[in-house]
Amino acid sequence: MPREKGGVVDDRLQVWGTKGLPVVDASVIPVIPTGNTQSAVYVVAERAADLIKEDLLKT
């Protein structure tokens, strides 16, 4: 969610105003999923793993 609307992470799951501090848990999901919450958390975790790998390859 955008910072202006109360979001705490950007599109790469980095906490606004910090460097190197990703958050990977259900708190980054802006709305409550209608289905299984665990599935949504798995999707976020898989995406976060990809983002972290990309960041490590850049350095």
N, C-alpha and C positions, 0 to 999 in steps of 0.2 A: 504494500500500500504506500502511496506517496507520503513523504514526511509531513506535508501540510495537512493530511487527513489522519495523522496519528500513527503512521507506519514507523517502524524502528529500523528496518533494513532496506537496502537498495535492491536492484534487480540481480545483483551477484551475491546476495545474502550477507553483505557486509553491513555492520551497524553504522548508521549515519554518524559522520563526524569522527570516525576512527579508521585506522589502517590495520589490516590483518586480523580483524575480529569478526569472523563469520558466525552467524547463529543458525543452527540447524535443529529445529524442533517444531512442534505444532504451533508455537506462538507466532510464527511467521505467516501462517495461513490467515488471510484477511477475513474469511467467512467460515462458519462452521460447516463442514461437509455434510451432506445429507446421508451419505453412505458410511462405510467403515472408516473411522478416523485413522486407524493404523495404515491403511492403504495410502491415504494422502500423505502421511508422514514418510512412508517409504519412497514416494515419488519425490518429495522435497529432499530427502537424504541422497537419493541417486543423483539428482541434479546438483546438489552441493558437492558431491564427490567429483563430478565432472568439472565443476568450476574450480575446485581446489587443485585438481590435477593440471588444469590449464594454467593457473597462477604459478604453480611450481615449475612448469616447463618454460615459462617466460623468464625466470630468474637464472 
